[in-house]
């Protein structure tokens, strides 16, 4: 199943206008969950790589913010990759089912507020950002792409959604490019009132 998901997501690469080649670098800094990250470089060269990064069981929690270099054709640019997981079923997590319902209607959830707080805390104002989110994580990215508290401080280049429903926002209010990669047999991306806009 994981291999099939990777193949389906790799097919979405042709839709991504930035070529999706990013080298994300974790530094020896404190991560949003309070732990110290080891210095390492991770190359994400396709949508499938980004999906694996988000979906693989890893102790980084529901939000990962990493300085990165986004490479498209012959141009490289410093960005921050903000990776957001989908629904978590562990007690006390902010990426819960309630956050899904609130996000669908573009209402603030604890996960939305926590994501915005970490971005404001760890990303220098004026930086370029690329969101990558699975399911609920992609919905939070969509919400932030049209939230003045975010867009007035950062340049959003892309929001890459992996299996995410549309959020109830007007498309002309979004910053950056929204790229959705979905399996046509998956019912989750078809849920929510955002499909009506």
N, C-alpha and C positions, 0 to 999 in steps of 0.2 A: 504494500500500500504506500509506504514512504517513497519507494522508487517511482511509483506511478504519479504521486503528487509532485515529485521533483521534475518529472518529464512534462507534466501539464504546466507547471509553473515556468519551465524553461521555454515553452512555446510562447508564453506571454512576453518574453524578452523583446520580441520584435515590436511590441507596442510601446516599450519604454523609450521615450525620446532622449534619454541621457546615456544610453548604452549600458547603464547599470553596472559600470565597472568602478568599484570603490575599494580603496584599501583603508579599512578601519583600523585605527591604532588605539589600543588601550594604553593608558599611561599609569605610572605608579601613583595614582591619585585615589582619593576616596570616592567610591561609587555611591549612587543615590541610596543604596540599601545599607550604607555605613561600613562596608568592608573595603579593604585595600585591594585594588586590582593589580595583577602581575603585568609587567610590561610585555606586550606581545603584539605582533602585527598579523592581522587577519585579512586576506584578500577575498572580497566578495565580487566575483566576476560575472554573475548572472542572477536572474530572479530566483532561480533554484537555490543558489548559495545564500541569498538573503532569507529565503524561506527556511532553509536548514538552520541558519543562525537563530531565527526567532523560535522555531518549533522544537529544536533539539532540547532534551532535558538538560538543564544547566542551572547552576545555583544563582544565576544573576538576578532572579526575581522577575517582576512584571515589566520593569522599565530599564532599558540600557541606553546610556548616552555615551557616545564615543567620538572623539575627534577623528576625522577621516579625510582622505583625499579622493575627490570624485574626478574620474578621468573620462572624458568624452572626446573621441577622435584624437586630436593633437593637443587638447587643452586639459590642464589639471587645475583643480580648484579646491581650496580648503573648505570643508563643510563639517557639520556635526551630524552624525547618524543617530536618530532617535528611534530605537526599536521598541515596539510595544507588543506584548503578548495578548492573546485572547483571554477568554474567561478562565479563571483559576478557581479550583474547587477547594482550596485549602482555607481553613478558618482564618478570618482576620485579613484576607486579601482584599484590596480595593477593586481588583478586576473581577467583579462578581456579576451574578445574573441581574441584580438591580441596576448596575452600571449599564448593562445592555439596553434595558428598557428606557432608561433616562437618555442615553446617547442617541437612541433611535429618533427621539423627538428633539434632539439638540438641547437637552437640559444637562446642567452640570451634575456630575457624579463625583464621588470621592476619588475615583481613578482619574477623572479629568483634572480635578484640582491638584492632585498629587503630581501628575505629569507636568502640568504648567509650573508648579512650584519647583520641581527639579530642573526644568529647562531654565527658568529664571535664575536659579541658584548656580548651575554648572555650565551654562553656555553664555559667553560674553555677548552683550547686546550688540546688534548689528551683524551677527554671524549668519551665514547661510546654513539652512537646515534641510535635511532629507528625512521624512518620516517613512518608516516601514512598519506596518502593523498587520497582525493576523486577527481576523474576525473583530472582536471588540477593540483591539489595538488599532486597527484601521479606522474604526468608527471614531475613536478619540482623535486620531490624526485629521480626519475630516472636520471634526468640530473645531479643532485648533486652527485649521486652515482658514477659517472665517471669523475667528475671535479677535477682536481688536486688541485685547490684552496681550496677544501673541504677535499678530501681524504688524503692530506698530513698533515692535522691538527687533524683529527678525525677518530675514528674507527666506521665505519658504520656496524651495525649488520644486520638489516633488513630494507627493504622498502616494506611496505604493501600498495598496490594499491587497491582502491575500485572503480571499474568502470572506470579505466584509460586506454587510448590507450597506445600502446608501443611508446616510443620515439626512434628516429633514432640514436641508439648507438649500438656498437658491444657488445654482451653479455659478452665477455671476458674482457671488460674494466670496468664492474660494480664491485663495492665493495659490500660486504654483500650479503644477499639473497633477491631476488625479489620474492614477493608473490603477485599474482594478483587474486582478487576475482571479478568475473563478472557474471552478469545475461546473459545467452546465448542468450536471446531475445533482449538484449540492443545493439543497433547499434554503440553507441559511442566508446566502447572499440575496435571496429574493424576498426575504422577510423585511418588515419595517415599513413605515409610512414614507420613507425617502424615495421609494420607487415611484411614487405618485407625482413627484415634482419634476 
